[in-house]
């Protein structure tokens, strides 16, 4: 008979039913188990290509051993706690809860981070969020974390009974084995040592001690009393099957633990998520113990070789003061010396490339603008029809055809890039004229580093960035004068202008760095000052928002975690050139775009056009690239407006790319992808002929090239020419306006180019100008894969060779690509080994930090 209930009573009954259903031991165990298994699936997925196929087929099941141990231990502790005294029970339950919480939390964090970044989290970098400006970075991952948490809660509610019972079979096998072993020991031990209490066995692996399930078990026992002997035996046999399977499974895992080879890939893929912090913090350098396989290359012959030597004295340096960037000369300390650098290859003795021969004397360079293009891939500058990105977008639609509106958007996405590069061979119908601004377009350029600040310091200073995570570069020895340092040095020398020289040759240089992004993130303000930009010539988001802003505080909302759109900078760009005209100054202006930074949001009022069906992040990225293309047109128009376009060299270069088309990852973090390394590079000037160079080049070559151009165009006075002539030959990179040498003609040593992979200490990618199609990822610490791709045959790097072990890696490379390529890999590995150690010496980092030894 139904009884009348009030709404409050009904609500209370519903709440009790819900609480009885959800937050019990089964639920919390299932939540932990699903998180642990989810993290394991992602861990295996992220690294499975690094496991040799034979090892994978034979030992792949062993990857779950640690996860089974963790979950079985939790299940046993949960079961054993029911038979203990109250205090002991509470202690075990508290320990179990903490143990479950740690495993669940680290697993959920691992899953969330991978979904956001496309790579696994490394806990050694976890201190970065202490930076207040990193809060927005953390918030960008909060959506993924919340989504994973909610999904896990829902699945735990749905699967808690079967999940708890399945793991219970395994736990019961272990439990019974312990009970039987103890009973055996009791029989053989002396009588006085026999007695010891044990928890009651849980023969069916069910949670019979839980009040809410005891009635089900009683009902089950009543049913078995009415079965015939045959039915009872059949039922017993069937109910024993799960336990038999669990026993077999445990025996196979035990066999794997005893018989599995100690291959690094098998060991690494076996780590459970809760161990990942310990694995990461225990990772150490790997190249010092690099094994010899073929005996090719330098091996250990360079172990005592360094490019550091006593700084060569320059007559033009002031004797009574140390110029910023030139302290080594003033203090007579060791400094980089190209003459003793075994990797240095100079092309300054070569003539200019034929297209520029007899052209540069008519090209004045009064101002230099260095424009970094945030997250810009080479193949979006300009975008190409029927290229990799186009094909990926098309494949997202049912008929492999991009809708007309999206096609029109793509056709008109990057007209400024067409104009700057002179590249109209993009598959689109360009009606009418195809104007080219003029300049040298490098189609095969790589960045110095895939963390923005490392790209900045590598390009602005013509050096290899520091092999350390994130921006520690500012706090160590930037081992070469940067462009701003050099221009200030030019200001210090006497004016000795020849008759007939350019009228601006005696003007003083002013260096500026302008960005719409925060300069407070990860010590960027300090980095820009360390590279020679005066504090009063730095503009970032903080200053633009302040009451001190010349054109009033900017109130625009942020479009990503770091910046608002670039438009407010237009007035400040104009001010720089107006002032230069009024005060007879020369300008070095460095700028980095911001709209094309993750999370790829357009400013308010800008129309977003979907370009894909499902690749939402890639579609947004392309829309922001279109916005920044229009911003670059504003910069060019401003130079025309100020009448300085024909006397301004603009260098356009990507700081790094993104790899969404190759591997779906939105971040360059621990992501050694060709899509991230390969960036646009253009030396742009209206009076230069427009042409392409297809050789392998590196953004560290920009600095010596600017010096070379200033010399060749007659844009320096006599004293400044001496400064530039002395310095240009002491940088690592070759000049981009001369024929590029792929190897040292004397020694045969290849022109090796390294990219420091975000965040900095773990991976570098390398290529050799003799074989630019070979893209080699070299791990600097444990638990990071070696990888080799042929980007001519496999431009998306979907068929790379990967391995954690160097010997196994060269073996697979030899069988896939041939013995000569495997020998080249060994050559590159030992070159990188020397270069990594030399990098720390030059930067005075780690054991070479003079502040630690003084």
Secondary structure, DSSP 4 states (H G I P E B T S, - for coil): ------HHHHHHHHHHHHHHHSSSHHHHHHHHHHHHHHHHHHHHHHHGGGS-HHHHHHHGGGGGHHHHHHHHHHHHHHHHGGGS-HHHHHHHHHHHHHHHHHHHHHHHHHHHHHHHHSS---GGGGGGGGSGGGHHHHHHHHHHHHHHHHHHHHHHHHHHHHHHHHHHHHHHHHHHHHHHHHHHHHHHS-GGG-----PPP-TTSS-TTSHHHHHHHHHHHHHHTTS-HHHHHHHHHHHHHHHHHHHHHHHHHHHHHHHS---HHHHHHH--GGGHHHHHHT--B-GGGPPPSS--TTTTTTTT--SEEEPPP-TTS-SSS--TT-HHHHHT-EEE-GGG-TT----TTSPBPGGGTTTGGG----EEEEEEETT-BTTBTTB-TTSHHHHHHHHTSTTS---HHHHHHHHTS-HHHHHHH----SSS---S------EEEEEEEE-SBSSHHHHHHHHHHTSPPPSSSSS-GGGS---S--HHHHHHHHHHSPP-PPTTS-TTTTSEEEEEEEESB-S-GGGHHHHHHHTT--GGGEE-HHHHHSTT-TT----PPPSSSSB--GGGGHHHHHHHHHHHHHHTEEEEEEEE--TTSTT--PPTTPPP---SSS-HHHHHHHHHHHHHHHHHHHHHHHHHHTT-GGGEEEEEEES---BHHHHSBS--TT---HHHHEEEEEEE-TTSPEEEE-S-EETTHHHHHHHHHHHHTT-S-HHHHHHHHHHHTTSSSPPTTBPPPSB-TTT--B-EEEEEPTTSSSEEEEEETTEEEEEEEEESBTT--EEEEETTT-TT-SS-EEESSHHHHHHHHHHHH-HHHHHHHHHHHHHHHHHHHHHHHHHT-GGG-HHHH-
